[in-house]
Amino acid sequence: MMITLEKPVLAALLVNATHEIDMGDGRQATIYYETDCLAHMRRPDGAVMTGDWSLLDDGYAIEWRGGPSATWTLKADTGRIGYVDGQGDLRGTVKSIAFGNSANLPG
């Protein structure tokens, strides 16, 4: 059973952190949460996006500049953290979390 991570834990895991996300089928995304309101993502196709995000009680909302907006929750169980979209579908799992901009985004 996966536990939904809540706002205090998300703040510690997201702000000024880089997440490498395994999306399956050899696809990977990288997200750098630069501040508590600005994020950058390298999509699986290599394109880089910048967005404005905010914490919710049980997840976060993001609006990519020139792109889509979405809500996400992070859910954890033994040994993994999953990214779950607004429809409740697991879209990827965290491969690693590094504090700071380890992926040199938005670069």
N, C-alpha and C positions, 0 to 999 in steps of 0.2 A: 504494500500500500504506500503510495507516494504522499508525502506531507507537503502542503503548500507553504512556501517560505513567505513570511510576512514582512512588513515595512522595515522594522529595525534590522533584520537580518539582510534584507535586500540592499539597504543603504550601505552596509558593511561590505557586501560582496560585489556591488556594482560600481559605486562612485570611485573614479580613478583606477579602474581595473579593466583588463583586457580578457575577454572570454573567447576561447577557441571552441567552436561548436561543430560536432560531427552530425551532419544531416543525413547520413546514410548514403549508400551507393557511391562512396568515394567523394562526396561533396562536403565542403567545409565552409563555414562562415566565421568571420572574426568581428567582434564588436568591442570597441573601446568606449567606455562610458567616461568621457573626459571630466565632466562635472556632474552636479546633481540635476542638470537640465540640458546638456549637450552630449550627443553620442555620434560615433562614426562606425560604419560597418563596411567590411569588404565582403561582398556577396560571393557565392560559389563561382559565378562567372567572372570574377575579378573586378567588377565595377565597385566603386567606393561611393557611399552615400553618407550624408550628414543629416542628423535629425534632432528635433527637440523632444525631450522626454520628461516624464514626471512619475514619481512613485505614487502608487495607489496603496490601499491597506493590504492587498494581497497580490500585488503584481506591479506592473507599470504600463503606462500608455506612451506611445511614441508616434510622432508625425515626421516622416522622412521628407525633407525639403525636395519638392518636385517629384514626390513619390507617394506611396500609400501611408495610411495611418493604421495602427493596430494596438491591441492590448495583449499583454503576455503575462503569464504566471511562470514562476520557477518552482518546480516540484522536486523534492528529494526523497530518495530511499537509500537503502544501504549501498554505498559505493558510487552513486551517481546523482547528478542534478539534470533535470530535463526542462527544456523550453516548451511550454504548452501554449498554443494560440488561443484566441478568444472563443473558438468553437470547441475547445477542450481536446484538441488533437496534439499529441506529442510530435514536435517538429524537429527536435534535435537534442543531443545530450552534450553536456560540457566535457570537453577533453582536458582543458586546463584553464586555470585562472591565474593571471599574473598581475601584480599591482603595478600601476604605471602604464605607459604606452608601449608595451613590448612589441607591438606589430607596426609601429611607426605610422599610425593612421592620423589624419586622413591621407597622408603621403602617397 
